[in-house]
Amino acid sequence: MLGIPHLEAFIARRGIQAEIIPLAVRTLTVADAAEAMGTKPDRIVKSLLFLVDGRPVLTIASGTARVDRRLIAAHFGIGRQQVKLADAKTVAAITGYAVGTVPPFGHREPIHTLIDPGVLQLPQIYAGGGGEDALLCISPDEIMRVTSAVELDLHSPDNEKP
């Protein structure tokens, strides 16, 4: 498994403008992360791995919204049944990180990445930091630069979580 040291090395090698923030608590949920950082949940983003027709695709979206598989399927021109949320074992095998700790980059191999436009409107966000007790503080523009992410609306207004 990869972890915080690997992510730190990746950031240093690539000259990425980001900071891994160690925390005294575990942050496996958006609510936990927002509370730990003293910020609103919409500044927390989640990196979710999907298998799209068997190929890994990472989505970066607001932690308060549900990613809509139909929109991913439409983007790739396939049926939504061909878009599956990866299980924990698959996430670890492909990214190298455990569910709840996945950063937007620094995985075992580069992964095709989609980013929601709502994320891009924020000046600074917090993402998975490679460990249960760490978050990555970064600008969305820097994520775009590093990942070459494709901007795609990943959630419909009717899919908002309460």
Secondary structure in CASP SS format (residue, H / E / C, confidence):
PFRMAT SS
TARGET T0000
AUTHOR 0000-0000-0000
METHOD secondary structure of the structure
MODEL  1
M C 1.00
L C 1.00
G C 1.00
I H 1.00
P H 1.00
H H 1.00
L H 1.00
E H 1.00
A H 1.00
F H 1.00
I H 1.00
A H 1.00
R H 1.00
R H 1.00
G C 1.00
I C 1.00
Q C 1.00
A E 1.00
E E 1.00
I E 1.00
I E 1.00
P E 1.00
L C 1.00
A C 1.00
V C 1.00
R C 1.00
T C 1.00
L C 1.00
T C 1.00
V H 1.00
A H 1.00
D H 1.00
A H 1.00
A H 1.00
E H 1.00
A H 1.00
M H 1.00
G C 1.00
T C 1.00
K C 1.00
P H 1.00
D H 1.00
R H 1.00
I E 1.00
V E 1.00
K E 1.00
S E 1.00
L E 1.00
L E 1.00
F E 1.00
L E 1.00
V E 1.00
D C 1.00
G C 1.00
R E 1.00
P E 1.00
V E 1.00
L E 1.00
T E 1.00
I E 1.00
A E 1.00
S E 1.00
G C 1.00
T C 1.00
A E 1.00
R C 1.00
V C 1.00
D C 1.00
R H 1.00
R H 1.00
L H 1.00
I H 1.00
A H 1.00
A H 1.00
H H 1.00
F H 1.00
G C 1.00
I C 1.00
G C 1.00
R H 1.00
Q H 1.00
Q H 1.00
V E 1.00
K E 1.00
L E 1.00
A C 1.00
D C 1.00
A H 1.00
K H 1.00
T H 1.00
V H 1.00
A H 1.00
A H 1.00
I H 1.00
T H 1.00
G C 1.00
Y C 1.00
A C 1.00
V C 1.00
G C 1.00
T C 1.00
V C 1.00
P C 1.00
P C 1.00
F C 1.00
G C 1.00
H C 1.00
R C 1.00
E C 1.00
P C 1.00
I C 1.00
H E 1.00
T E 1.00
L E 1.00
I E 1.00
D C 1.00
P H 1.00
G H 1.00
V H 1.00
L H 1.00
Q C 1.00
L C 1.00
P C 1.00
Q C 1.00
I E 1.00
Y E 1.00
A E 1.00
G E 1.00
G C 1.00
G C 1.00
G C 1.00
E C 1.00
D C 1.00
A E 1.00
L E 1.00
L E 1.00
C E 1.00
I E 1.00
S C 1.00
P H 1.00
D H 1.00
E H 1.00
I H 1.00
M H 1.00
R H 1.00
V H 1.00
T H 1.00
S C 1.00
A C 1.00
V E 1.00
E E 1.00
L C 1.00
D C 1.00
L C 1.00
H C 1.00
S C 1.00
P H 1.00
D H 1.00
N H 1.00
E E 1.00
K C 1.00
P C 1.00
END
